[in-house]
Amino acid sequence: MEIVVRLDVMLARRKMRSRELAERIGITEQNLSLLKSGKVKGIRFETLAAICQALDCQPGDLLEAVMPQGDGITAR
């Protein structure tokens, strides 16, 4: 199972730019970009809560668990 970050979708829905969100929550645009691309291994709950507050959303609106398709495993 993979966790996919849907931050870009929520930013678009809220008509907010990454720069504005980064300023509101007090992180760099570079770190926000890494989070949007899913290139981070974790996120602090404090940061997640700040993002949710700024975007008026829930953590489940930003993160999605996705099952891999075609993993090569077959049932016997």
Secondary structure, 3 states (H helix, E strand, C coil): CEEEECHHHHHHHCCCCHHHHHHHHCCCHHHHHHHHHCCCCCCCHHHHHHHHHHHCCCHHHHEEEECCCCCCCCCC
